[in-house]
């Protein structure tokens, strides 16, 4: 790949991931807040195992709680990784690219975990419209994060090759 080609593609993908992860973060935060507010009256009539769990999600199905919590974690980590990844891409040296590569891989793994729970929630059935939006954004951001991780890993060798050509 030509010098700067993977840099511009990585910058583009990180610039796309930043608002996508922010949207996932906002919707998952809203769903968590809604679950906390509604859990007192909704969970008071449930049996003991569901009554002990501190957050009961009155919308969705049995996979909703796991999906929302892991989407919230993936949203926070993904937003932070996208922002710091943009800063690392501006430097474009080996140490910053290795840092961006491993953080991008960890973010992708967390996003895949949230996407797995989204798929399980879709398989189980009925969900609220806000949860469908969160499911769609989680699936989209997992694909763009995979592309971003691949491009960063492809670009890791560029600064090393540039330095060896100068010597």
MDTraj code that builds the backbone (N, CA, C; nanometers):
import mdtraj as md
import numpy as np

residues = "UNK UNK UNK UNK UNK UNK UNK UNK UNK UNK UNK UNK UNK UNK UNK UNK UNK UNK UNK UNK UNK UNK UNK UNK UNK UNK UNK UNK UNK UNK UNK UNK UNK UNK UNK UNK UNK UNK UNK UNK UNK UNK UNK UNK UNK UNK UNK UNK UNK UNK UNK UNK UNK UNK UNK UNK UNK UNK UNK UNK UNK UNK UNK UNK UNK UNK UNK UNK UNK UNK UNK UNK UNK UNK UNK UNK UNK UNK UNK UNK UNK UNK UNK UNK UNK UNK UNK UNK UNK UNK UNK UNK UNK UNK UNK UNK UNK UNK UNK UNK UNK UNK UNK UNK UNK UNK UNK UNK UNK UNK UNK UNK UNK UNK UNK UNK UNK UNK UNK UNK UNK UNK UNK UNK UNK UNK UNK UNK UNK UNK UNK UNK UNK UNK UNK UNK UNK UNK UNK UNK UNK UNK UNK UNK UNK UNK UNK UNK UNK UNK UNK UNK UNK UNK UNK UNK UNK UNK UNK UNK UNK UNK UNK UNK UNK UNK UNK".split()
xyz = np.array([
    [0.0842, -0.1161, 0.0000],
    [0.0000, 0.0000, 0.0000],
    [0.0891, 0.1229, 0.0000],
    [0.0540, 0.2232, -0.0726],
    [0.1349, 0.3438, -0.0812],
    [0.1332, 0.4176, 0.0516],
    [0.2431, 0.4901, 0.0771],
    [0.2528, 0.5646, 0.2013],
    [0.1414, 0.6678, 0.2077],
    [0.0713, 0.6718, 0.3171],
    [-0.0382, 0.7655, 0.3350],
    [-0.1732, 0.7078, 0.2963],
    [-0.1741, 0.6005, 0.2176],
    [-0.3012, 0.5412, 0.1770],
    [-0.3739, 0.4797, 0.2939],
    [-0.3040, 0.3980, 0.3704],
    [-0.3695, 0.3382, 0.4862],
    [-0.3919, 0.4419, 0.5954],
    [-0.3087, 0.5460, 0.5971],
    [-0.3273, 0.6524, 0.6951],
    [-0.4591, 0.7255, 0.6704],
    [-0.4888, 0.7575, 0.5456],
    [-0.6124, 0.8297, 0.5165],
    [-0.7355, 0.7407, 0.5346],
    [-0.7243, 0.6129, 0.4998],
    [-0.8367, 0.5212, 0.5199],
    [-0.8625, 0.5017, 0.6689],
    [-0.7559, 0.4881, 0.7468],
    [-0.7703, 0.4732, 0.8912],
    [-0.8333, 0.5974, 0.9530],
    [-0.7875, 0.7143, 0.9098],
    [-0.8459, 0.8387, 0.9599],
    [-0.9951, 0.8456, 0.9257],
    [-1.0312, 0.8077, 0.8047],
    [-1.1710, 0.8094, 0.7626],
    [-1.2553, 0.7138, 0.8475],
    [-1.2054, 0.5914, 0.8679],
    [-1.2813, 0.4932, 0.9457],
    [-1.2938, 0.5345, 1.0921],
    [-1.1869, 0.5910, 1.1487],
    [-1.1947, 0.6375, 1.2870],
    [-1.2890, 0.7569, 1.2998],
    [-1.2909, 0.8419, 1.1977],
    [-1.3828, 0.9558, 1.1993],
    [-1.5279, 0.9096, 1.1868],
    [-1.5520, 0.7982, 1.1202],
    [-1.6875, 0.7416, 1.1128],
    [-1.7240, 0.6731, 1.2443],
    [-1.6278, 0.6001, 1.3017],
    [-1.6552, 0.5261, 1.4250],
    [-1.6826, 0.6170, 1.5438],
    [-1.6231, 0.7344, 1.5468],
    [-1.6415, 0.8243, 1.6598],
    [-1.7898, 0.8595, 1.6809],
    [-1.8627, 0.9090, 1.5807],
    [-2.0052, 0.9361, 1.6055],
    [-2.0900, 0.8094, 1.6191],
    [-2.0507, 0.7008, 1.5517],
    [-2.1275, 0.5770, 1.5664],
    [-2.1200, 0.5249, 1.7096],
    [-2.0003, 0.5232, 1.7663],
    [-1.9869, 0.4793, 1.9057],
    [-2.0559, 0.5763, 2.0010],
    [-2.0575, 0.7051, 1.9679],
    [-2.1278, 0.8015, 2.0516],
    [-2.2777, 0.7731, 2.0508],
    [-2.3332, 0.7391, 1.9358],
    [-2.4759, 0.7062, 1.9275],
    [-2.5061, 0.5797, 2.0077],
    [-2.4200, 0.4784, 1.9965],
    [-2.4374, 0.3560, 2.0752],
    [-2.4310, 0.3886, 2.2238],
    [-2.3378, 0.4740, 2.2616],
    [-2.3221, 0.5132, 2.4015],
    [-2.4459, 0.5863, 2.4533],
    [-2.5003, 0.6767, 2.3748],
    [-2.6174, 0.7534, 2.4178],
    [-2.7405, 0.6635, 2.4319],
    [-2.7648, 0.5783, 2.3342],
    [-2.8841, 0.4921, 2.3408],
    [-2.8708, 0.3899, 2.4533],
    [-2.7520, 0.3321, 2.4707],
    [-2.7328, 0.2351, 2.5790],
    [-2.7421, 0.3034, 2.7157],
    [-2.6948, 0.4264, 2.7260],
    [-2.7074, 0.5008, 2.8518],
    [-2.8533, 0.5301, 2.8828],
    [-2.9282, 0.5695, 2.7798],
    [-3.0708, 0.5941, 2.8000],
    [-3.1412, 0.4662, 2.8458],
    [-3.1103, 0.3544, 2.7805],
    [-3.1760, 0.2276, 2.8149],
    [-3.1399, 0.1845, 2.9571],
    [-3.0155, 0.2052, 2.9978],
    [-2.9754, 0.1723, 3.1346],
    [-3.0485, 0.2611, 3.2345],
    [-3.0560, 0.3886, 3.2066],
    [-3.1283, 0.4810, 3.2940],
    [-3.2760, 0.4439, 3.3019],
    [-3.3352, 0.4109, 3.1890],
    [-3.4758, 0.3701, 3.1861],
    [-3.4955, 0.2422, 3.2666],
    [-3.4030, 0.1488, 3.2532],
    [-3.4123, 0.0248, 3.3292],
    [-3.3996, 0.0471, 3.4790],
    [-3.3118, 0.1389, 3.5191],
    [-3.2959, 0.1675, 3.6615],
    [-3.4212, 0.2346, 3.7179],
    [-3.4775, 0.3283, 3.6440],
    [-3.5966, 0.3984, 3.6912],
    [-3.7184, 0.3071, 3.6987],
    [-3.7318, 0.2170, 3.6038],
    [-3.8494, 0.1314, 3.5992],
    [-3.8336, 0.0020, 3.6782],
    [-3.7144, -0.0285, 3.7271],
    [-3.6920, -0.1582, 3.7900],
    [-3.7599, -0.1721, 3.9255],
    [-3.7767, -0.0638, 3.9983],
    [-3.8357, -0.0749, 4.1317],
    [-3.9774, -0.1289, 4.1260],
    [-4.0621, -0.0684, 4.0435],
    [-4.2010, -0.1157, 4.0404],
    [-4.2181, -0.2402, 3.9539],
    [-4.1340, -0.2574, 3.8521],
    [-4.1495, -0.3734, 3.7648],
    [-4.0958, -0.5007, 3.8291],
    [-3.9863, -0.4912, 3.9009],
    [-3.9245, -0.6107, 3.9580],
    [-3.9816, -0.6476, 4.0942],
    [-4.0622, -0.5629, 4.1537],
    [-4.1150, -0.5926, 4.2869],
    [-4.2119, -0.7107, 4.2849],
    [-4.2738, -0.7392, 4.1732],
    [-4.3693, -0.8496, 4.1652],
    [-4.3057, -0.9771, 4.1106],
    [-4.1769, -0.9742, 4.0781],
    [-4.1101, -1.0905, 4.0214],
    [-4.0628, -1.1857, 4.1304],
    [-4.0241, -1.3068, 4.0890],
    [-3.9719, -1.4043, 4.1835],
    [-3.8328, -1.3612, 4.2312],
    [-3.7775, -1.4326, 4.3267],
    [-3.6549, -1.3927, 4.3940],
    [-3.5335, -1.3751, 4.3018],
    [-3.4990, -1.4646, 4.2096],
    [-3.3771, -1.4398, 4.1314],
    [-3.3828, -1.3111, 4.0503],
    [-3.4952, -1.2806, 3.9900],
    [-3.5068, -1.1577, 3.9123],
    [-3.5189, -1.0366, 4.0040],
    [-3.5716, -1.0559, 4.1237],
    [-3.5870, -0.9456, 4.2183],
    [-3.4518, -0.9029, 4.2765],
    [-3.3572, -0.9941, 4.2865],
    [-3.2253, -0.9633, 4.3420],
    [-3.1414, -0.8828, 4.2434],
    [-3.1557, -0.9090, 4.1149],
    [-3.0755, -0.8376, 4.0146],
    [-3.1093, -0.6889, 4.0209],
    [-3.0088, -0.6003, 4.0319],
    [-3.0381, -0.4590, 4.0569],
    [-3.1047, -0.3846, 3.9415],
    [-3.0841, -0.4272, 3.8186],
    [-3.1453, -0.3591, 3.7051],
    [-3.2304, -0.4596, 3.6289],
    [-3.3585, -0.4359, 3.6277],
    [-3.4505, -0.5190, 3.5510],
    [-3.4963, -0.4349, 3.4327],
    [-3.4817, -0.4864, 3.3124],
    [-3.5197, -0.4112, 3.1936],
    [-3.6612, -0.4492, 3.1534],
    [-3.7567, -0.3574, 3.1700],
    [-3.8962, -0.3895, 3.1399],
    [-3.9245, -0.3995, 2.9900],
    [-3.8321, -0.3540, 2.9059],
    [-3.8521, -0.3664, 2.7614],
    [-3.7648, -0.4804, 2.7111],
    [-3.8008, -0.5381, 2.6016],
    [-3.7187, -0.6426, 2.5419],
    [-3.7442, -0.7804, 2.5992],
    [-3.6400, -0.8635, 2.5983],
    [-3.6527, -1.0014, 2.6434],
    [-3.5400, -1.0331, 2.7416],
    [-3.5110, -1.1595, 2.7632],
    [-3.4136, -1.1974, 2.8652],
    [-3.2693, -1.1629, 2.8275],
    [-3.2393, -1.1379, 2.7030],
    [-3.1038, -1.1005, 2.6618],
    [-3.0821, -0.9495, 2.6656],
    [-3.1866, -0.8742, 2.6929],
    [-3.1781, -0.7286, 2.6864],
    [-3.0799, -0.6715, 2.7878],
    [-3.0809, -0.7207, 2.9088],
    [-2.9913, -0.6687, 3.0119],
    [-2.8457, -0.6839, 2.9746],
    [-2.8087, -0.8032, 2.9295],
    [-2.6702, -0.8261, 2.8894],
    [-2.6330, -0.7421, 2.7677],
    [-2.7255, -0.7329, 2.6726],
    [-2.6995, -0.6555, 2.5514],
    [-2.6772, -0.5084, 2.5832],
    [-2.7600, -0.4516, 2.6683],
    [-2.7475, -0.3091, 2.6991],
    [-2.6196, -0.2813, 2.7780],
    [-2.5885, -0.3634, 2.8751],
    [-2.4677, -0.3409, 2.9553],
    [-2.3428, -0.3542, 2.8696],
    [-2.3348, -0.4581, 2.7857],
    [-2.2152, -0.4741, 2.7019],
    [-2.2102, -0.3706, 2.5897],
    [-2.3239, -0.3226, 2.5440],
    [-2.3245, -0.2132, 2.4471],
    [-2.2741, -0.0845, 2.5107],
    [-2.3109, -0.0639, 2.6353],
    [-2.2623, 0.0538, 2.7074],
    [-2.1107, 0.0475, 2.7255],
    [-2.0596, -0.0673, 2.7637],
    [-1.9143, -0.0843, 2.7788],
    [-1.8445, -0.0673, 2.6449],
    [-1.8972, -0.1304, 2.5402],
    [-1.8367, -0.1180, 2.4075],
    [-1.8443, 0.0252, 2.3562],
    [-1.9512, 0.0967, 2.3881],
    [-1.9641, 0.2355, 2.3460],
    [-1.8618, 0.3258, 2.4120],
    [-1.8404, 0.3070, 2.5418],
    [-1.7417, 0.3882, 2.6135],
    [-1.6013, 0.3586, 2.5632],
    [-1.5676, 0.2304, 2.5544],
    [-1.4333, 0.1923, 2.5094],
    [-1.4133, 0.2306, 2.3628],
    [-1.5147, 0.2119, 2.2798],
    [-1.5037, 0.2444, 2.1379],
    [-1.4897, 0.3928, 2.1119],
    [-1.5658, 0.4746, 2.1839],
    [-1.5546, 0.6190, 2.1675],
    [-1.4160, 0.6667, 2.2094],
    [-1.3688, 0.6161, 2.3224],
    [-1.2357, 0.6549, 2.3710],
    [-1.1266, 0.6067, 2.2770],
    [-1.1389, 0.4844, 2.2279],
    [-1.0393, 0.4303, 2.1360],
    [-1.0389, 0.5053, 2.0036],
    [-1.1548, 0.5412, 1.9546],
    [-1.1604, 0.6167, 1.8291],
    [-1.0964, 0.7542, 1.8448],
    [-1.1218, 0.8181, 1.9573],
    [-1.0634, 0.9505, 1.9801],
    [-0.9116, 0.9423, 1.9957],
    [-0.8647, 0.8500, 2.0783],
    [-0.7194, 0.8364, 2.0952],
    [-0.6539, 0.7786, 1.9704],
    [-0.7283, 0.6977, 1.8950],
    [-0.6751, 0.6458, 1.7694],
    [-0.6510, 0.7559, 1.6687],
    [-0.7408, 0.8543, 1.6659],
    [-0.7194, 0.9697, 1.5775],
    [-0.5924, 1.0442, 1.6164],
    [-0.5694, 1.0591, 1.7450],
    [-0.4463, 1.1245, 1.7902],
    [-0.3232, 1.0417, 1.7548],
    [-0.3345, 0.9092, 1.7664],
    [-0.2221, 0.8217, 1.7312],
    [-0.1951, 0.8228, 1.5811],
    [-0.2976, 0.8328, 1.5004],
    [-0.2809, 0.8330, 1.3550],
    [-0.2124, 0.9618, 1.3091],
    [-0.2368, 1.0726, 1.3783],
    [-0.1685, 1.1966, 1.3414],
    [-0.0172, 1.1836, 1.3575],
    [0.0267, 1.1098, 1.4582],
    [0.1714, 1.0911, 1.4798],
    [0.2308, 0.9968, 1.3751],
    [0.1639, 0.8842, 1.3491],
    [0.2001, 0.7846, 1.2481],
    [0.3441, 0.7352, 1.2629],
    [0.3806, 0.6975, 1.3842],
    [0.5073, 0.6274, 1.4039],
    [0.4775, 0.4902, 1.4634],
    [0.5799, 0.4080, 1.4739],
    [0.5583, 0.2670, 1.5091],
    [0.4947, 0.2503, 1.6471],
    [0.5417, 0.3242, 1.7463],
    [0.4880, 0.3057, 1.8814],
    [0.3419, 0.3483, 1.8900],
    [0.3061, 0.4582, 1.8268],
    [0.1666, 0.5020, 1.8292],
    [0.0766, 0.4086, 1.7497],
    [0.1258, 0.3546, 1.6392],
    [0.0441, 0.2622, 1.5600],
    [0.0235, 0.1293, 1.6322],
    [0.1248, 0.0833, 1.7043],
    [0.1056, -0.0396, 1.7826],
    [0.0037, -0.0178, 1.8938],
    [0.0081, 0.0987, 1.9560],
    [-0.0905, 0.1317, 2.0583],
    [-0.2309, 0.1385, 1.9993],
    [-0.2435, 0.2021, 1.8845],
    [-0.3741, 0.2114, 1.8188],
    [-0.4225, 0.0737, 1.7745],
    [-0.3306, -0.0120, 1.7310],
    [-0.3697, -0.1438, 1.6820],
    [-0.4250, -0.2311, 1.7938],
    [-0.3577, -0.2343, 1.9081],
    [-0.4050, -0.3219, 2.0155],
    [-0.5327, -0.2677, 2.0786],
    [-0.5443, -0.1364, 2.0924],
    [-0.6680, -0.0816, 2.1482],
    [-0.7846, -0.0999, 2.0509],
    [-0.7566, -0.0933, 1.9218],
    [-0.8603, -0.1173, 1.8227],
    [-0.9067, -0.2628, 1.8264],
    [-0.8133, -0.3547, 1.8472],
    [-0.8494, -0.4963, 1.8549],
    [-0.9340, -0.5254, 1.9790],
    [-0.8986, -0.4656, 2.0920],
    [-0.9765, -0.4855, 2.2146],
    [-1.1169, -0.4284, 2.1987],
    [-1.1258, -0.3113, 2.1357],
    [-1.2566, -0.2517, 2.1105],
    [-1.3403, -0.3384, 2.0185],
    [-1.2768, -0.3932, 1.9170],
    [-1.3495, -0.4815, 1.8257],
    [-1.4016, -0.6045, 1.8992],
    [-1.3210, -0.6614, 1.9895],
    [-1.3644, -0.7783, 2.0652],
    [-1.4849, -0.7457, 2.1535],
    [-1.4810, -0.6309, 2.2208],
    [-1.5960, -0.5914, 2.3033],
    [-1.7205, -0.5635, 2.2188],
    [-1.6996, -0.5040, 2.1026],
    [-1.8121, -0.4753, 2.0144],
    [-1.8706, -0.6042, 1.9586],
    [-1.7867, -0.7020, 1.9294],
    [-1.8377, -0.8318, 1.8838],
    [-1.9180, -0.9018, 1.9931],
    [-1.8756, -0.8856, 2.1179],
    [-1.9515, -0.9430, 2.2288],
    [-2.0897, -0.8782, 2.2386],
    [-2.0943, -0.7463, 2.2268],
    [-2.2236, -0.6766, 2.2278],
    [-2.3069, -0.7159, 2.1062],
    [-2.2421, -0.7332, 1.9903],
    [-2.3148, -0.7743, 1.8708],
    [-2.3709, -0.9159, 1.8869],
    [-2.2986, -1.0029, 1.9537],
    [-2.3491, -1.1374, 1.9796],
    [-2.4757, -1.1354, 2.0638],
    [-2.4767, -1.0495, 2.1657],
    [-2.5982, -1.0361, 2.2461],
    [-2.7106, -0.9701, 2.1665],
    [-2.6763, -0.8813, 2.0735],
    [-2.7793, -0.8217, 1.9868],
    [-2.8415, -0.9287, 1.8986],
    [-2.7591, -1.0169, 1.8448],
    [-2.8118, -1.1257, 1.7618],
    [-2.8978, -1.2207, 1.8449],
    [-2.8566, -1.2469, 1.9684],
    [-2.9355, -1.3333, 2.0555],
    [-3.0689, -1.2675, 2.0897],
    [-3.0669, -1.1367, 2.1104],
    [-3.1907, -1.0665, 2.1396],
    [-3.2854, -1.0699, 2.0201],
    [-3.2300, -1.0563, 1.8989],
    [-3.3136, -1.0651, 1.7794],
    [-3.3698, -1.2057, 1.7621],
    [-3.2923, -1.3068, 1.8000],
    [-3.3384, -1.4444, 1.7866],
    [-3.4520, -1.4742, 1.8848],
    [-3.4429, -1.4191, 2.0056],
    [-3.5447, -1.4468, 2.1065],
    [-3.6781, -1.3794, 2.0774],
    [-3.6751, -1.2712, 2.0021],
    [-3.8038, -1.2142, 1.9635],
    [-3.8216, -1.0692, 1.9977],
    [-3.9361, -1.0366, 2.0525],
    [-3.9873, -0.9022, 2.0674],
    [-3.8867, -0.8078, 2.1322],
    [-3.8647, -0.6913, 2.0673],
    [-3.7837, -0.5852, 2.1268],
    [-3.8483, -0.4506, 2.0988],
    [-3.8119, -0.3537, 2.1783],
    [-3.8608, -0.2172, 2.1622],
    [-3.7922, -0.1517, 2.0425],
    [-3.8520, -0.0470, 1.9870],
    [-3.7934, 0.0182, 1.8687],
    [-3.6593, 0.0831, 1.9003],
    [-3.6420, 0.1361, 2.0213],
    [-3.5133, 0.1928, 2.0594],
    [-3.4049, 0.0850, 2.0657],
    [-3.4436, -0.0321, 2.1085],
    [-3.3473, -0.1421, 2.1127],
    [-3.3117, -0.1900, 1.9727],
    [-3.4052, -0.1842, 1.8801],
    [-3.3735, -0.2207, 1.7413],
    [-3.2728, -0.1245, 1.6820],
    [-3.2853, 0.0032, 1.7137],
    [-3.1873, 0.1020, 1.6667],
    [-3.0505, 0.0720, 1.7262],
    [-3.0468, 0.0383, 1.8547],
    [-2.9200, 0.0034, 1.9193],
    [-2.8604, -0.1227, 1.8585],
    [-2.9448, -0.2204, 1.8272],
    [-2.8968, -0.3433, 1.7627],
    [-2.8347, -0.3124, 1.6268],
    [-2.9014, -0.2311, 1.5478],
    [-2.8512, -0.1973, 1.4137],
    [-2.7192, -0.1225, 1.4227],
    [-2.7113, -0.0239, 1.5115],
    [-2.5868, 0.0513, 1.5245],
    [-2.4736, -0.0359, 1.5783],
    [-2.5050, -0.1300, 1.6654],
    [-2.4013, -0.2201, 1.7170],
    [-2.3479, -0.3090, 1.6053],
    [-2.4335, -0.3574, 1.5194],
    [-2.3892, -0.4410, 1.4079],
    [-2.3082, -0.3594, 1.3081],
    [-2.3524, -0.2387, 1.2771],
    [-2.2788, -0.1531, 1.1831],
    [-2.1423, -0.1167, 1.2385],
    [-2.1367, -0.0787, 1.3653],
    [-2.0093, -0.0357, 1.4225],
    [-1.9133, -0.1538, 1.4400],
    [-1.9654, -0.2747, 1.4550],
    [-1.8746, -0.3903, 1.4614],
    [-1.8078, -0.4148, 1.3267],
    [-1.8807, -0.3906, 1.2180],
    [-1.8213, -0.4062, 1.0842],
    [-1.7194, -0.2962, 1.0555],
    [-1.7522, -0.1721, 1.0888],
    [-1.6565, -0.0649, 1.0631],
    [-1.5346, -0.0754, 1.1538],
    [-1.5540, -0.1254, 1.2763],
    [-1.4391, -0.1443, 1.3655],
    [-1.3495, -0.2570, 1.3151],
    [-1.4077, -0.3603, 1.2561],
    [-1.3266, -0.4672, 1.1979],
    [-1.2411, -0.4134, 1.0839],
    [-1.3015, -0.3319, 0.9963],
    [-1.2248, -0.2722, 0.8873],
    [-1.1150, -0.1810, 0.9401],
    [-1.1472, -0.1025, 1.0401],
    [-1.0493, -0.0108, 1.0983],
    [-0.9340, -0.0874, 1.1615],
    [-0.9629, -0.1944, 1.2318],
    [-0.8578, -0.2760, 1.2925],
    [-0.7688, -0.3369, 1.1860],
    [-0.8273, -0.3861, 1.0789],
    [-0.7481, -0.4431, 0.9700],
    [-0.6591, -0.3412, 0.9021],
    [-0.7105, -0.2216, 0.8804],
    [-0.6307, -0.1177, 0.8146],
    [-0.5177, -0.0704, 0.9050],
    [-0.5438, -0.0601, 1.0347],
    [-0.4371, -0.0202, 1.1268],
    [-0.3283, -0.1263, 1.1296],
    [-0.3671, -0.2530, 1.1358],
    [-0.2666, -0.3591, 1.1352],
    [-0.1900, -0.3630, 1.0033],
    [-0.2548, -0.3296, 0.8936],
    [-0.1837, -0.3243, 0.7651],
    [-0.0878, -0.2064, 0.7613],
    [-0.1225, -0.0971, 0.8274],
    [-0.0386, 0.0213, 0.8257],
    [0.0722, 0.0220, 0.9282],
    [0.0757, -0.0769, 1.0182],
    [0.1789, -0.0797, 1.1219],
    [0.3175, -0.0910, 1.0607],
    [0.3308, -0.1619, 0.9506],
    [0.4631, -0.1822, 0.8911],
    [0.5122, -0.0627, 0.8109],
    [0.4247, 0.0317, 0.7763],
    [0.4658, 0.1453, 0.6932],
    [0.5738, 0.2328, 0.7556],
    [0.5623, 0.2773, 0.8817],
    [0.6695, 0.3602, 0.9381],
    [0.8016, 0.2848, 0.9514],
    [0.7942, 0.1556, 0.9750],
    [0.9164, 0.0761, 0.9867],
    [0.9842, 0.0673, 0.8501],
    [0.9069, 0.0470, 0.7450],
    [0.9643, 0.0442, 0.6102],
    [1.0185, 0.1792, 0.5689],
    [0.9516, 0.2860, 0.6071],
    [0.9979, 0.4212, 0.5742],
    [1.1317, 0.4495, 0.6416],
    [1.1464, 0.4075, 0.7681],
    [1.2717, 0.4306, 0.8389],
    [1.3841, 0.3465, 0.7809],
    [1.3563, 0.2233, 0.7417],
    [1.4610, 0.1380, 0.6843],
    [1.5051, 0.1861, 0.5475],
    [1.4164, 0.2510, 0.4726],
    [1.4533, 0.3047, 0.3421],
    [1.5419, 0.4288, 0.3571],
    [1.5258, 0.5034, 0.4646],
    [1.6076, 0.6222, 0.4862],
    [1.7485, 0.5867, 0.5302],
    [1.7634, 0.4763, 0.5953],
    [1.8957, 0.4370, 0.6472],
    [1.9816, 0.3767, 0.5420],
])
top = md.Topology()
chain = top.add_chain()
for i, resn in enumerate(residues, 1):
    res = top.add_residue(resn, chain, resSeq=i)
    for name in ("N", "CA", "C"):
        top.add_atom(name, md.element.get_by_symbol(name[0]), res)
traj = md.Trajectory(xyz[None], top)
